[in-house]
Amino acid sequence: MENIQTETIRLVEWLSQFGNDPDGGVSRLLYSKEWTAAQKALEQYMQEEGFTTYYDEIGNLYGRLEGSQHPDETIMSGSHVDTVRNGGKYDGQYGIIAALMAMRALKRQYGQPLRTLEVVSFAEEEGSRFPYTFWGSKNLMGVAKKEDVQDIADFNGVPFTEAMEQAGFRFRDGSAEPRTDIKAFVELHIEQGSVLEHEGLSVGVVHSIVGQRRFTVEISGEANHAGTTPMGYRKDAVHAAGRMIQQILDQAQAHGDPLVTTVGKIEVKPNVVNVVPGKALFTLDIRHTDKAELIRFSDEVTELMKRTARKIGVELNIEMWMDEDPVPMNNRILDVLERQCREHNIPFKSMHSGAGHDSQIMAKFVPTAMLFVPSRKGISHNPEEYTSPEQLADGIQALTHALYELAYQA
Protein backbone atom coordinates (compact mmCIF):
# COMPACT_ATOMS: atom_id res chain seq x y z
CA MET A 1 0.00 0.00 0.00
CA GLU A 2 2.85 2.39 0.86
CA ASN A 3 4.28 2.04 -2.66
CA ILE A 4 0.93 2.88 -4.26
CA GLN A 5 0.59 5.99 -2.11
CA THR A 6 4.10 7.21 -2.85
CA GLU A 7 3.87 6.51 -6.57
CA THR A 8 0.46 8.17 -6.86
CA ILE A 9 1.68 11.38 -5.24
CA ARG A 10 4.82 11.32 -7.38
CA LEU A 11 2.78 11.07 -10.57
CA VAL A 12 0.28 13.70 -9.45
CA GLU A 13 3.10 16.16 -8.79
CA TRP A 14 4.83 15.21 -12.04
CA LEU A 15 1.75 15.81 -14.19
CA SER A 16 0.86 18.99 -12.27
CA GLN A 17 4.06 20.68 -13.46
CA PHE A 18 2.46 21.05 -16.89
CA GLY A 19 0.39 24.16 -16.24
CA ASN A 20 1.65 24.75 -12.71
CA ASP A 21 0.62 28.24 -11.53
CA PRO A 22 3.23 30.30 -9.63
CA ASP A 23 0.80 30.87 -6.75
CA GLY A 24 -0.34 27.25 -6.59
CA GLY A 25 -2.85 25.25 -8.57
CA VAL A 26 -2.87 24.15 -12.20
CA SER A 27 -4.10 25.93 -15.35
CA ARG A 28 -4.11 23.58 -18.35
CA LEU A 29 -6.61 24.72 -20.93
CA LEU A 30 -7.54 22.88 -24.10
CA TYR A 31 -4.90 23.07 -26.88
CA SER A 32 -2.64 25.37 -24.85
CA LYS A 33 1.13 24.80 -24.69
CA GLU A 34 0.66 23.36 -21.19
CA TRP A 35 -2.03 20.98 -22.45
CA THR A 36 0.15 19.82 -25.34
CA ALA A 37 3.12 19.24 -23.04
CA ALA A 38 0.98 17.20 -20.63
CA GLN A 39 -0.40 14.95 -23.37
CA LYS A 40 3.07 14.37 -24.84
CA ALA A 41 4.48 13.55 -21.40
CA LEU A 42 1.66 11.07 -20.77
CA GLU A 43 2.21 9.53 -24.19
CA GLN A 44 5.91 8.98 -23.44
CA TYR A 45 5.12 7.54 -20.00
CA MET A 46 2.58 5.11 -21.50
CA GLN A 47 5.09 3.95 -24.10
CA GLU A 48 7.76 3.38 -21.45
CA GLU A 49 5.28 1.19 -19.54
CA GLY A 50 4.51 -0.97 -22.58
CA PHE A 51 1.30 0.65 -23.82
CA THR A 52 0.65 1.14 -27.52
CA THR A 53 -0.27 4.82 -27.86
CA TYR A 54 -2.24 6.85 -30.38
CA TYR A 55 -4.30 10.05 -30.66
CA ASP A 56 -7.63 10.51 -32.35
CA GLU A 57 -8.25 13.46 -34.65
CA ILE A 58 -9.09 15.98 -31.91
CA GLY A 59 -6.37 15.06 -29.40
CA ASN A 60 -7.76 12.40 -27.10
CA LEU A 61 -4.78 10.25 -26.09
CA TYR A 62 -5.06 6.47 -25.68
CA GLY A 63 -2.74 3.83 -24.23
CA ARG A 64 -3.59 0.26 -25.20
CA LEU A 65 -2.79 -3.20 -23.85
CA GLU A 66 -4.22 -5.57 -26.44
CA GLY A 67 -6.29 -8.55 -25.31
CA SER A 68 -5.11 -12.07 -26.08
CA GLN A 69 -8.52 -13.69 -26.64
CA HIS A 70 -10.89 -10.76 -27.24
CA PRO A 71 -8.84 -7.90 -28.68
CA ASP A 72 -11.97 -6.24 -30.08
CA GLU A 73 -13.57 -6.00 -26.64
CA THR A 74 -12.16 -2.97 -24.85
CA ILE A 75 -12.28 -2.21 -21.12
CA MET A 76 -11.52 1.51 -20.81
CA SER A 77 -10.69 3.81 -17.92
CA GLY A 78 -9.42 7.37 -17.63
CA SER A 79 -10.59 10.96 -17.34
CA HIS A 80 -9.88 14.46 -18.64
CA VAL A 81 -6.47 16.15 -18.80
CA ASP A 82 -7.72 19.77 -19.00
CA THR A 83 -8.34 21.91 -15.91
CA VAL A 84 -10.24 25.00 -14.94
CA ARG A 85 -8.22 28.19 -14.48
CA ASN A 86 -6.16 27.92 -11.32
CA GLY A 87 -7.65 24.53 -10.54
CA GLY A 88 -6.46 21.72 -8.29
CA LYS A 89 -4.08 18.82 -8.79
CA TYR A 90 -6.62 15.99 -8.64
CA ASP A 91 -9.67 16.88 -10.73
CA GLY A 92 -9.43 14.90 -13.96
CA GLN A 93 -5.77 13.97 -13.99
CA TYR A 94 -6.06 11.67 -10.96
CA GLY A 95 -8.42 9.48 -13.01
CA ILE A 96 -5.84 9.20 -15.79
CA ILE A 97 -3.02 8.43 -13.37
CA ALA A 98 -5.17 5.88 -11.52
CA ALA A 99 -6.06 4.06 -14.74
CA LEU A 100 -2.38 3.94 -15.76
CA MET A 101 -1.31 2.62 -12.36
CA ALA A 102 -4.08 0.03 -12.24
CA MET A 103 -3.40 -1.30 -15.74
CA ARG A 104 0.37 -1.25 -15.22
CA ALA A 105 -0.01 -3.27 -12.00
CA LEU A 106 -2.28 -5.80 -13.71
CA LYS A 107 0.12 -6.19 -16.64
CA ARG A 108 3.07 -6.75 -14.31
CA GLN A 109 1.23 -9.30 -12.17
CA TYR A 110 -0.93 -11.16 -14.69
CA GLY A 111 0.54 -10.39 -18.11
CA GLN A 112 -1.60 -9.83 -21.18
CA PRO A 113 -5.34 -9.38 -20.49
CA LEU A 114 -8.02 -11.48 -22.18
CA ARG A 115 -9.83 -8.31 -23.26
CA THR A 116 -8.08 -5.14 -24.35
CA LEU A 117 -7.33 -2.63 -21.61
CA GLU A 118 -7.19 0.99 -22.67
CA VAL A 119 -6.51 4.18 -20.74
CA VAL A 120 -7.86 7.46 -22.13
CA SER A 121 -6.70 11.01 -21.45
CA PHE A 122 -9.66 13.01 -22.69
CA ALA A 123 -8.70 16.25 -24.42
CA GLU A 124 -11.34 18.39 -22.70
CA GLU A 125 -14.25 18.27 -20.28
CA GLU A 126 -14.34 21.56 -18.36
CA GLY A 127 -15.26 24.18 -20.98
CA SER A 128 -12.73 26.56 -19.41
CA ARG A 129 -11.21 27.98 -22.59
CA PHE A 130 -14.00 27.70 -25.14
CA PRO A 131 -17.81 27.73 -24.68
CA TYR A 132 -18.09 23.98 -25.20
CA THR A 133 -17.92 21.08 -22.75
CA PHE A 134 -17.15 17.33 -22.96
CA TRP A 135 -15.27 17.81 -26.25
CA GLY A 136 -13.19 14.68 -25.63
CA SER A 137 -15.86 12.16 -24.71
CA LYS A 138 -18.39 13.57 -27.19
CA ASN A 139 -15.89 12.98 -29.98
CA LEU A 140 -15.13 9.48 -28.78
CA MET A 141 -18.84 8.69 -28.94
CA GLY A 142 -19.31 10.41 -32.30
CA VAL A 143 -21.80 13.03 -31.09
CA ALA A 144 -19.63 16.16 -31.42
CA LYS A 145 -19.79 17.98 -34.73
CA LYS A 146 -17.28 20.20 -36.48
CA GLU A 147 -20.02 22.81 -36.87
CA ASP A 148 -20.36 23.00 -33.07
CA VAL A 149 -16.95 24.64 -32.73
CA GLN A 150 -16.22 26.15 -36.12
CA ASP A 151 -17.35 29.65 -35.17
CA ILE A 152 -16.38 29.85 -31.49
CA ALA A 153 -13.32 31.51 -29.97
CA ASP A 154 -11.64 31.79 -26.59
CA PHE A 155 -11.51 34.83 -24.28
CA ASN A 156 -8.61 36.27 -26.32
CA GLY A 157 -10.41 35.87 -29.63
CA VAL A 158 -8.41 32.81 -30.76
CA PRO A 159 -10.69 30.64 -32.92
CA PHE A 160 -11.23 27.06 -31.73
CA THR A 161 -10.08 25.58 -35.05
CA GLU A 162 -6.91 27.69 -35.06
CA ALA A 163 -5.97 26.60 -31.53
CA MET A 164 -6.63 23.00 -32.50
CA GLU A 165 -4.35 23.21 -35.53
CA GLN A 166 -1.61 24.93 -33.53
CA ALA A 167 -1.70 21.95 -31.13
CA GLY A 168 -1.20 19.61 -34.10
CA PHE A 169 -4.74 18.35 -34.70
CA ARG A 170 -7.07 18.77 -37.64
CA PHE A 171 -10.53 17.51 -38.51
CA ARG A 172 -10.73 14.64 -40.94
CA ASP A 173 -13.28 14.78 -43.74
CA GLY A 174 -16.64 13.42 -42.65
CA SER A 175 -18.04 12.83 -39.18
CA ALA A 176 -16.18 10.86 -36.52
CA GLU A 177 -17.57 7.39 -36.06
CA PRO A 178 -18.45 6.26 -32.51
CA ARG A 179 -16.37 3.48 -30.98
CA THR A 180 -18.28 0.20 -30.87
CA ASP A 181 -15.60 -1.96 -29.22
CA ILE A 182 -15.88 -0.46 -25.71
CA LYS A 183 -17.59 -3.00 -23.43
CA ALA A 184 -17.03 -1.09 -20.18
CA PHE A 185 -15.89 2.38 -19.14
CA VAL A 186 -14.94 3.06 -15.50
CA GLU A 187 -13.99 6.59 -14.43
CA LEU A 188 -12.28 7.25 -11.10
CA HIS A 189 -12.65 10.84 -9.91
CA ILE A 190 -12.46 12.95 -6.79
CA GLU A 191 -15.90 13.51 -5.30
CA GLN A 192 -15.81 17.34 -5.39
CA GLY A 193 -18.19 17.23 -2.44
CA SER A 194 -17.97 16.35 1.23
CA VAL A 195 -20.24 13.31 1.64
CA LEU A 196 -17.49 10.67 1.80
CA GLU A 197 -15.38 12.78 4.15
CA HIS A 198 -18.31 13.33 6.51
CA GLU A 199 -19.11 9.63 6.55
CA GLY A 200 -15.49 8.52 6.93
CA LEU A 201 -15.48 6.34 3.82
CA SER A 202 -12.73 5.78 1.27
CA VAL A 203 -14.68 5.15 -1.92
CA GLY A 204 -18.00 6.09 -3.49
CA VAL A 205 -19.66 3.83 -6.05
CA VAL A 206 -21.66 6.22 -8.22
CA HIS A 207 -25.02 4.89 -9.32
CA SER A 208 -26.19 7.98 -11.24
CA ILE A 209 -25.28 11.50 -12.33
CA VAL A 210 -27.86 14.18 -11.67
CA GLY A 211 -29.94 15.84 -14.33
CA GLN A 212 -29.69 19.61 -14.52
CA ARG A 213 -32.00 22.43 -15.51
CA ARG A 214 -30.70 25.98 -15.67
CA PHE A 215 -32.78 29.11 -16.03
CA THR A 216 -32.32 32.84 -16.41
CA VAL A 217 -35.10 34.79 -14.66
CA GLU A 218 -35.65 38.41 -15.69
CA ILE A 219 -37.96 40.74 -13.77
CA SER A 220 -39.08 44.08 -15.19
CA GLY A 221 -40.63 46.60 -12.83
CA GLU A 222 -40.36 50.37 -12.81
CA ALA A 223 -37.33 52.42 -11.81
CA ASN A 224 -38.34 55.40 -9.68
CA HIS A 225 -37.18 57.85 -7.04
CA ALA A 226 -36.25 56.15 -3.76
CA GLY A 227 -37.48 59.01 -1.62
CA THR A 228 -40.69 60.13 -3.31
CA THR A 229 -42.23 56.79 -4.34
CA PRO A 230 -44.43 55.34 -1.55
CA MET A 231 -43.97 51.65 -0.86
CA GLY A 232 -47.48 50.85 -2.02
CA TYR A 233 -46.93 52.47 -5.42
CA ARG A 234 -43.70 50.71 -6.27
CA LYS A 235 -43.02 48.06 -8.89
CA ASP A 236 -39.75 47.02 -7.27
CA ALA A 237 -37.89 44.35 -9.25
CA VAL A 238 -35.61 43.52 -6.30
CA HIS A 239 -38.57 43.07 -3.97
CA ALA A 240 -39.98 40.51 -6.42
CA ALA A 241 -36.61 38.80 -6.99
CA GLY A 242 -35.86 38.58 -3.27
CA ARG A 243 -39.22 37.06 -2.48
CA MET A 244 -38.92 34.56 -5.34
CA ILE A 245 -35.42 33.50 -4.35
CA GLN A 246 -36.37 32.95 -0.72
CA GLN A 247 -39.44 30.95 -1.67
CA ILE A 248 -37.51 28.80 -4.16
CA LEU A 249 -34.72 27.98 -1.70
CA ASP A 250 -37.21 27.31 1.11
CA GLN A 251 -39.07 24.91 -1.19
CA ALA A 252 -35.80 23.17 -2.09
CA GLN A 253 -34.87 22.70 1.57
CA ALA A 254 -38.31 21.29 2.31
CA HIS A 255 -38.00 18.88 -0.62
CA GLY A 256 -34.70 17.47 0.70
CA ASP A 257 -31.97 15.33 -0.85
CA PRO A 258 -31.08 14.59 -3.58
CA LEU A 259 -32.63 17.80 -4.94
CA VAL A 260 -30.32 20.82 -4.90
CA THR A 261 -31.14 24.33 -6.09
CA THR A 262 -28.79 27.28 -6.46
CA VAL A 263 -29.21 30.96 -7.27
CA GLY A 264 -25.67 31.75 -8.35
CA LYS A 265 -25.90 35.10 -10.13
CA ILE A 266 -27.91 38.25 -9.40
CA GLU A 267 -27.93 41.50 -11.37
CA VAL A 268 -29.84 44.69 -10.59
CA LYS A 269 -30.47 47.78 -12.72
CA PRO A 270 -29.83 50.66 -12.38
CA ASN A 271 -27.95 49.37 -9.29
CA VAL A 272 -27.62 52.70 -7.49
CA VAL A 273 -28.43 53.57 -3.90
CA ASN A 274 -31.27 56.06 -4.39
CA VAL A 275 -33.33 54.47 -7.19
CA VAL A 276 -36.04 51.85 -6.85
CA PRO A 277 -34.69 49.00 -9.06
CA GLY A 278 -36.54 48.65 -12.33
CA LYS A 279 -34.94 45.42 -13.46
CA ALA A 280 -33.50 42.34 -11.78
CA LEU A 281 -32.03 39.15 -13.16
CA PHE A 282 -31.02 35.94 -11.43
CA THR A 283 -29.97 32.47 -12.48
CA LEU A 284 -31.46 29.23 -11.21
CA ASP A 285 -29.69 25.84 -11.21
CA ILE A 286 -31.84 22.82 -10.28
CA ARG A 287 -30.48 19.27 -10.05
CA HIS A 288 -32.01 15.89 -9.22
CA THR A 289 -31.31 12.22 -9.95
CA ASP A 290 -34.94 11.63 -11.03
CA LYS A 291 -36.18 13.29 -14.23
CA ALA A 292 -39.82 13.37 -13.13
CA GLU A 293 -38.89 15.08 -9.85
CA LEU A 294 -36.66 17.54 -11.70
CA ILE A 295 -39.56 18.50 -13.96
CA ARG A 296 -42.05 18.63 -11.09
CA PHE A 297 -39.92 20.94 -8.98
CA SER A 298 -39.12 23.16 -11.98
CA ASP A 299 -42.83 23.51 -12.73
CA GLU A 300 -43.59 24.17 -9.07
CA VAL A 301 -41.12 27.05 -8.72
CA THR A 302 -42.10 28.47 -12.11
CA GLU A 303 -45.70 28.78 -10.95
CA LEU A 304 -44.50 30.22 -7.63
CA MET A 305 -42.55 32.94 -9.47
CA LYS A 306 -45.53 33.79 -11.67
CA ARG A 307 -47.79 34.23 -8.63
CA THR A 308 -45.23 36.47 -6.95
CA ALA A 309 -44.81 38.59 -10.08
CA ARG A 310 -48.56 39.12 -10.35
CA LYS A 311 -48.84 40.06 -6.68
CA ILE A 312 -46.06 42.67 -6.84
CA GLY A 313 -47.08 43.95 -10.29
CA VAL A 314 -43.93 43.21 -12.28
CA GLU A 315 -43.33 41.45 -15.59
CA LEU A 316 -41.55 38.10 -15.61
CA ASN A 317 -39.54 36.27 -18.25
CA ILE A 318 -38.14 32.79 -17.52
CA GLU A 319 -35.74 31.20 -20.00
CA MET A 320 -34.59 27.59 -19.58
CA TRP A 321 -31.23 27.24 -21.35
CA MET A 322 -30.08 23.84 -20.07
CA ASP A 323 -32.12 20.66 -19.76
CA GLU A 324 -29.90 17.62 -19.15
CA ASP A 325 -31.49 14.34 -18.13
CA PRO A 326 -30.16 12.33 -15.17
CA VAL A 327 -27.83 9.55 -16.30
CA PRO A 328 -27.92 6.15 -14.55
CA MET A 329 -24.79 4.02 -14.45
CA ASN A 330 -24.71 0.44 -15.69
CA ASN A 331 -25.97 -2.10 -13.12
CA ARG A 332 -23.59 -4.86 -14.20
CA ILE A 333 -20.53 -2.63 -13.80
CA LEU A 334 -21.89 -1.31 -10.50
CA ASP A 335 -22.18 -4.90 -9.24
CA VAL A 336 -18.53 -5.48 -10.16
CA LEU A 337 -17.38 -2.35 -8.32
CA GLU A 338 -19.37 -3.06 -5.17
CA ARG A 339 -18.38 -6.73 -5.08
CA GLN A 340 -14.69 -5.92 -5.43
CA CYS A 341 -14.88 -3.29 -2.68
CA ARG A 342 -16.56 -5.77 -0.34
CA GLU A 343 -14.17 -8.62 -1.14
CA HIS A 344 -11.12 -6.42 -0.52
CA ASN A 345 -12.48 -4.65 2.56
CA ILE A 346 -12.57 -1.19 0.99
CA PRO A 347 -15.20 0.91 2.83
CA PHE A 348 -17.59 2.36 0.23
CA LYS A 349 -20.89 4.16 -0.19
CA SER A 350 -23.40 3.87 -3.02
CA MET A 351 -24.09 7.48 -4.01
CA HIS A 352 -24.98 9.85 -6.82
CA SER A 353 -22.86 12.54 -8.43
CA GLY A 354 -24.08 16.11 -8.18
CA ALA A 355 -21.53 17.28 -10.76
CA GLY A 356 -21.19 16.44 -14.43
CA HIS A 357 -18.47 14.10 -15.71
CA ASP A 358 -17.36 12.47 -18.95
CA SER A 359 -19.14 9.35 -17.72
CA GLN A 360 -22.51 10.97 -18.36
CA ILE A 361 -21.63 11.17 -22.07
CA MET A 362 -20.15 7.67 -22.18
CA ALA A 363 -23.06 6.07 -20.30
CA LYS A 364 -25.50 6.91 -23.08
CA PHE A 365 -23.57 4.60 -25.44
CA VAL A 366 -21.49 2.06 -23.50
CA PRO A 367 -21.75 0.30 -20.09
CA THR A 368 -20.33 2.88 -17.67
CA ALA A 369 -19.81 3.42 -13.96
CA MET A 370 -17.84 5.74 -11.69
CA LEU A 371 -15.81 5.59 -8.51
CA PHE A 372 -15.23 8.55 -6.18
CA VAL A 373 -12.58 9.23 -3.57
CA PRO A 374 -13.10 11.91 -0.88
CA SER A 375 -12.35 15.60 -1.30
CA ARG A 376 -11.20 17.43 1.82
CA LYS A 377 -13.92 19.92 2.86
CA GLY A 378 -15.58 19.24 -0.48
CA ILE A 379 -13.23 21.72 -2.16
CA SER A 380 -12.58 21.43 -5.89
CA HIS A 381 -11.67 23.69 -8.84
CA ASN A 382 -9.32 25.36 -6.39
CA PRO A 383 -5.61 25.03 -5.49
CA GLU A 384 -6.76 23.85 -2.03
CA GLU A 385 -8.21 20.70 -3.60
CA TYR A 386 -6.84 17.70 -1.67
CA THR A 387 -7.32 13.97 -1.20
CA SER A 388 -5.05 12.05 1.16
CA PRO A 389 -2.53 9.52 -0.23
CA GLU A 390 -4.36 6.74 1.63
CA GLN A 391 -7.67 7.62 0.00
CA LEU A 392 -6.09 7.98 -3.44
CA ALA A 393 -4.59 4.52 -3.01
CA ASP A 394 -7.92 3.00 -1.92
CA GLY A 395 -9.52 4.33 -5.10
CA ILE A 396 -6.78 2.85 -7.25
CA GLN A 397 -7.09 -0.49 -5.45
CA ALA A 398 -10.85 -0.57 -6.09
CA LEU A 399 -10.30 0.30 -9.76
CA THR A 400 -7.53 -2.30 -10.15
CA HIS A 401 -9.66 -5.13 -8.77
CA ALA A 402 -12.62 -4.12 -10.96
CA LEU A 403 -10.50 -3.95 -14.12
CA TYR A 404 -9.07 -7.37 -13.30
CA GLU A 405 -12.56 -8.89 -13.19
CA LEU A 406 -13.63 -7.10 -16.37
CA ALA A 407 -10.51 -7.73 -18.47
CA TYR A 408 -8.86 -10.89 -17.10
CA GLN A 409 -11.76 -13.16 -16.18
CA ALA A 410 -13.54 -15.16 -18.85
Secondary structure, 3 states (H helix, E strand, C coil): CHHHHHHHHHHHHHHHCCCECCCCCECCCCCCHHHHHHHHHHHHHHHHCCCEEEECCCCCEEEEECCCCEEEEEEEEEEECCCCCCECCCCCHHHHHHHHHHHHHHHHHHCCCCEEEEEEEECCCCCCCCCCCCHHHHHHCCCCCHHHHCCCECCCCCEHHHHHHHCCCCCCCCCCCCCCCEEEEEEEEECCCCHHHHHCCCEEEEEEECEEEEEEEEEECCCEECCCCCHHHCCCHHHHHHHHHHHHHHHHHHHCCCCEEECCCEEEECCCCCEECCEEEEEEEEEECCHHHHHHHHHHHHHHHHHHHHHHCCEEEEEEEEEECCEECCHHHHHHHHHHHHHCCCCEEEEEECCCCHHHHHCCCCCEEEEEECCHHHCCCCCCCCCCHHHHHHHHHHHHHHHHHHHHCC
